[in-house]
């Protein structure tokens, strides 16, 4: 990859990681548009730059995690199902799921329809629970729902937001819980992948990863702040429509 491709992928990751549109799906589709082959290093790059986006959440929410024990406990319990499933299915995910355009496009389309459906339902059933109100069982259930996002195109944030809303969290609380749950989830995913592959990287590849990390961090800072403001007064239906449009466009372009 050249510098332009690295920056484009990193910015796409930073802008989409916390939106319910699937950052992994967008990275795969962007790589296809930029004619970047899905090599093992590119797959690792697409996973590792997520840590840059995650750092933006640590930067913005570290005080809440360190000073509010109940929130930290709920995040830890919600993380456990994803950690277990991700560890067991790691090889299958990287060798078969990541880079699979058919699966990605299908997940984008189905996810878009589901978001619209949930928002229509949630409009009638909206509650005002907070992250503090989640029980251990509810936290584990949200984590189990999040694990579906090992399928590229599903969107980790969409899965956790929808799961939280179904369990009674307000939209804004569900979004914030999605942000916080991303920290252990993505750090473990990127850390495990880098641990398994770090010895194969040369100096130029390490520089590529570093540039991607920084660019993703900066882009994610803007995305997180904007998204919190957006969900305070708006629903997620536009994101559902966007996912459907993107899926259809790529079906037409790549079919």
C-alpha positions in Angstrom: 0.0 0.0 0.0 1.1 3.5 -0.7 0.7 6.5 1.7 -2.5 7.6 0.0 -4.1 4.2 0.4 -2.9 4.0 4.0 -4.5 7.3 4.9 -7.7 6.6 3.1 -8.2 3.3 4.9 -7.3 4.8 8.3 -9.7 7.7 7.9 -12.5 5.4 6.8 -11.8 3.2 9.9 -11.8 6.2 12.2 -15.0 7.7 10.9 -17.0 4.5 10.7 -15.8 2.4 13.7 -18.4 3.8 16.1 -21.2 4.4 13.6 -23.7 1.6 13.0 -22.4 1.1 9.4 -19.7 -1.5 9.8 -16.1 -0.2 9.7 -14.8 -3.6 8.7 -17.3 -3.7 5.8 -16.3 -0.2 4.7 -12.6 -1.1 4.8 -13.1 -4.2 2.7 -15.2 -2.3 0.2 -12.7 0.6 0.1 -9.8 -1.8 -0.4 -11.7 -3.2 -3.4 -12.3 0.2 -4.9 -8.6 1.1 -4.4 -7.6 -2.2 -5.9 -5.7 -3.2 -2.7 -5.3 -7.0 -2.6 -6.5 -8.7 0.6 -3.1 -10.0 1.7 -2.4 -11.2 5.2 -0.7 -7.9 6.0 -3.6 -5.8 4.7 -6.0 -7.9 6.8 -3.8 -7.3 9.9 -3.6 -3.5 9.0 -7.4 -3.3 8.8 -7.6 -4.9 12.2 -4.8 -3.0 13.9 -5.9 0.5 12.9 -9.0 -0.1 14.9 -6.8 0.4 18.0 -6.2 3.9 16.9 -10.0 4.5 16.8 -10.3 2.8 20.2 -7.7 5.1 21.7 -10.0 8.1 21.0 -12.7 6.5 23.2 -10.1 5.9 26.0 -9.1 9.6 25.6 -12.7 10.8 25.9 -14.1 8.3 28.5 -11.2 7.2 30.7 -12.5 9.1 33.7 -15.9 7.5 33.6 -14.4 4.0 33.4 -11.9 4.6 36.3 -14.3 6.4 38.6 -17.6 4.5 38.1 -17.1 0.9 39.1 -20.5 -0.3 38.1 -20.0 0.8 34.5 -16.6 -0.9 34.5 -18.1 -4.1 35.7 -20.8 -4.1 33.1 -18.3 -3.5 30.4 -16.1 -6.4 31.6 -19.1 -8.8 31.7 -20.3 -7.7 28.3 -16.8 -8.2 26.9 -16.6 -11.9 28.0 -18.8 -13.6 25.3 -17.1 -11.7 22.4 -13.6 -12.6 23.8 -14.5 -16.3 24.0 -16.1 -16.5 20.6 -13.4 -14.3 18.9 -10.6 -16.5 20.3 -12.3 -19.8 19.3 -13.1 -18.6 15.8 -10.0 -16.4 15.1 -8.6 -18.5 12.3 -12.0 -18.9 10.6 -12.8 -15.2 10.9 -9.5 -14.1 9.3 -9.2 -16.8 6.6 -12.8 -16.9 5.5 -15.0 -14.0 6.8 -12.6 -11.0 6.5 -12.4 -10.0 2.8 -15.5 -11.9 1.8 -17.4 -9.4 -0.3 -20.6 -11.5 -0.6 -20.9 -11.8 3.2 -20.0 -8.2 3.7 -22.6 -6.8 1.3 -25.3 -9.2 2.6 -24.6 -8.2 6.2 -24.8 -4.5 5.3 -28.2 -4.9 3.6 -29.7 -7.1 6.3 -28.3 -4.9 9.0 -29.8 -1.8 7.4 -33.2 -3.3 7.3 -32.9 -4.4 10.9 -31.9 -1.0 12.1 -35.0 0.6 10.5 -37.2 -2.1 12.1 -35.7 -1.7 15.5 -36.1 2.1 15.4 -39.7 1.7 14.4 -40.2 -0.6 17.4 -38.1 1.4 19.7 -40.1 4.5 18.9 -43.1 2.9 20.6 -41.3 1.1 23.4 -38.5 3.6 24.4 -37.4 3.4 28.0 -34.9 5.5 29.9 -32.6 3.0 31.5 -29.0 3.9 32.0 -25.8 1.8 31.9 -26.0 1.6 35.7 -29.3 -0.2 35.5 -27.9 -3.2 33.6 -27.7 -6.5 35.4 -24.8 -9.0 34.9 -27.2 -11.1 32.8 -28.1 -8.1 30.6 -24.5 -7.1 30.1 -23.6 -10.7 29.1 -26.5 -10.7 26.7 -25.4 -7.5 25.0 -21.9 -9.0 24.7 -23.3 -12.1 23.1 -25.2 -9.9 20.6 -22.0 -8.0 19.9 -20.2 -11.2 19.0 -22.3 -11.4 15.9 -20.2 -8.6 14.6 -17.3 -11.1 13.9 -19.2 -11.3 10.5 -17.9 -8.4 8.4 -20.6 -5.9 7.5 -22.7 -6.5 10.6 -21.1 -3.6 12.6 -20.0 -4.1 16.2 -21.5 -0.7 17.2 -24.9 -1.5 15.5 -25.1 -4.9 17.2 -24.4 -3.4 20.7 -26.6 -0.4 20.2 -29.5 -2.5 19.0 -29.0 -5.0 21.8 -28.9 -2.2 24.4 -32.0 -0.6 23.1 -33.9 -3.9 23.1 -33.0 -4.4 26.8 -34.3 -0.9 27.6 -31.4 1.4 27.4 -32.1 4.9 26.0 -30.5 5.4 22.5 -27.8 7.7 23.9 -27.0 5.3 26.7 -26.8 2.4 24.3 -24.4 4.4 22.1 -22.2 5.3 25.0 -22.1 1.7 26.2 -21.1 0.6 22.7 -18.2 3.1 22.8 -17.0 1.7 26.2 -17.4 -1.9 25.2 -15.3 -1.3 22.2 -12.3 -0.6 24.4 -11.6 -4.2 25.6 -13.1 -5.8 22.6 -11.0 -4.1 20.0 -7.8 -3.9 22.1 -8.0 -7.7 22.6 -8.7 -8.3 18.9 -5.9 -6.1 17.6 -3.5 -7.1 20.3 -4.0 -10.8 19.6 -3.6 -10.4 15.9 -0.4 -8.3 16.3 1.0 -10.8 18.7 0.6 -13.6 16.3 2.0 -11.7 13.3 4.4 -9.0 14.6 7.5 -11.1 13.9 6.6 -11.2 10.2 6.6 -7.4 9.8 9.5 -5.4 8.4 10.3 -1.8 9.3 8.3 -0.3 6.4 5.2 -2.3 7.5 5.6 -1.2 11.1 5.7 2.4 9.8 2.6 1.8 7.8 0.8 0.5 10.9 1.9 3.5 12.9 0.7 6.0 10.3 -2.6 4.2 10.1 -3.0 4.2 13.9 -2.5 8.0 14.2 -4.8 8.9 11.3 -7.5 6.6 12.6 -7.2 8.1 16.1 -7.7 11.7 14.8 -10.6 10.8 12.6 -12.4 8.8 15.3 -12.2 11.7 17.8 -14.3 13.8 15.5 -16.7 10.9 14.7 -17.3 10.0 18.4 -18.1 13.6 19.4 -20.4 14.1 16.5 -22.3 10.8 16.9 -23.1 11.5 20.6 -24.5 14.9 19.7 -26.5 13.3 16.8 -28.2 10.5 18.8 -29.2 13.0 21.5 -31.9 14.4 19.2 -32.1 11.9 16.2 -32.8 8.2 15.5 -30.7 5.7 13.6 -32.9 5.3 10.6 -30.7 7.3 8.2 -27.9 4.9 9.0 -30.1 2.0 8.1 -31.0 3.6 4.8 -27.4 4.4 4.1 -26.4 0.7 4.7 -29.1 -0.5 2.2 -28.0 2.1 -0.4 -24.3 1.2 0.0 -25.1 -2.6 -0.3 -27.1 -2.1 -3.4 -24.5 0.2 -5.1 -21.8 -2.4 -4.5 -24.0 -5.2 -5.7 -24.4 -3.2 -9.0 -20.8 -2.2 -9.2 -19.2 -5.5 -8.3 -21.9 -7.9 -9.7 
